[in-house]
Amino acid sequence: RALAGAPLADEAVRLARTTNDLFCLAIALASQGVLSLVMGDYDRARTTLEERVVTGRQAGDAWAIALPLRNLAIIASREGDYATARDLLAESLRGLRALGEKWFLSRSIETLGAVAAWQGEHERAAHLFGAAERLRDAVGASVLPFYRADYDAAVAAARTALGPSLFERCWREGHAMTPEAAVAYALGEDHTCESSSA
């Protein structure tokens, strides 16, 4: 499906470049970037998504910046560059927090949970997964299909490392967070969960 959509995304970007509408271009670049990511062409995805970040900044649109930052973080994480992934996700979360957004907020938090799991921060990962689930449930969303394998593997890693009981406890604590608390926790501004799980 992604392969079939690629020419359409390319055409959308081409047409958007003929306008003076930066938001339109940002959306077209997002589609092109995600399709490249799904097809495993990380170099092209990175170039496109980085342009979208620049375009979103020029348009002054925090939402148009947050999505490509998250997708750039997925690429960085898949390549083992967890420090870059964390930085990108933190910027994404700060922008989304300012908007009071939930759907894309859940995506950035779940990706940060996966990064935590890959870095051996399993309790933190479980808290973040629980918080992301609550946000997804609030808007009736699910984990995106192209990210499902990453998500499932990270959840499994955290569950295995913690054992079922502690994993479920951390997940429940994360799930109980308000959106504001979840973002504060994700950004390292609130360490309540760590102290309660020790």
C-alpha positions, 0 to 999 in steps of 0.5 A: 500500500505504501508503495502505491501511495508514494507517487501520490505523495510525491505529486502532493509535494510537487503541487504544494511547492507551487503555492505559498501555503506553508501549512499545505507543504508541511502536510504534503511533506509529512505524507511523503516522509511517513511513506518513506519511513514505512518503506524503510527508506530512512535517508529519504524519510529523514530529509523529508521530515527535516524539511517539514520541521523547518516548514512547520517552524516557518509557518509557526505551527507547533502541531506541524512540527510535532509529528515529524519530530516523532517520526524522526525519533522513530528513525533515530531509535531504530538506528540505535541513536537513543539520545537523539530520539529522546531530544526529538521527542522532548521537543515534540512533547513540549509543542503538543503540551502547549496545544492541549493535544492528546492524540499525537501526544500519546504517540510521542509518549509511547515512542519515548516509552519504547526508547526507555525500554531499549535503554533498560529503563523498564519501569519508566517504559511501563509508566509511559506505555500506561500513560500513552494508552490512557491518552489513546483511549480518550480519543479512540485511537490505537497504535499505528500499524507501521509502528506496532512491531516496535511498540509490541517488542518494547512492551514485551521487553519491559514486561519480561524485565520487570515481571508481570506484577511490577509491569502491571503496577507501573502500567496502572500508575502511568494510566492513572496520570492526567495528560498534564502529569503524563507530559511532565513525567515524560519530560522528566519534570516529575519523578513521583512514579519512580519513587513510588515503585522503588 
